[in-house]
């Protein structure tokens, strides 16, 4: 008899692109990019930079900000 062990999947937190984040926050993607270049963050959110130069932002942080909650 073969026993299978199902380990919980380690799924990274959901990420969104700069364009998707800007649409949710109702501003331009360039606002996010410029803030990241100048300050290293946008409203306290620090993205992950992919090898191709694109930025991925934490979807949960964007949702908290759009819901009117502060950063943790």
N, C-alpha and C positions, 0 to 999 in steps of 0.2 A: 504494500500500500504506500502510495506516494503522499507525503505531507507537504502542503504548501503553506508557507508563512507569508502573510500579507502585512508588510510593514507600512506604517502610515507614510503617505507621500510627503516629501519635503518640497512644497510648492512655494516659490518666492512670492512675495507680496505683489499684488497686481500693479502694473505700471502702465502709464499712458504717455503718448507722445506730446510734444510741445504744442502741436496744433490742437489736439483733443483737449488738453488742459486749458488752453486759451479760449476755446469755444465754451467750455463749462464756466469759466470765470468771466466770459463776455468781454474779452479784450484781444489784442493782437498777439500772435506768437512772437513777433519781434520784441515786444515788451518783456517777455520772459527771457529771451536770449540776451537782450541788452543788460538786463538786471543781473543775469548770471555772469556775464563777462565783466561787468563793473564791480559787483559786490560778492560774487561767488554763491549767490542764492537768489530766489524770488520769493518774497514774503516769508522768508525763513525756510523755504523748501529747497533742499539740495538734491539735484538730479544725479542719475547715473549717466556717465558719458560712455557711449558705445565706441568701439574701435573705428567705426565709420564717421564719428563726429556727432551723431544724433544724440539727443538727450531724452532720457526716460524719467518721468516724475512719478512719485508714489500716489496712486489713485486715492488711497484713504486720506492722505493729507489734503488733497484737492477737495474731496468731498466734505471734510471737516470745515474747510474755509468757506465753501459755498453754502454750508448749512449755518454759518454764522458762529461756529465754535472757534476758539483760539487754538494755538498750537500747543501740543503737549510737551 
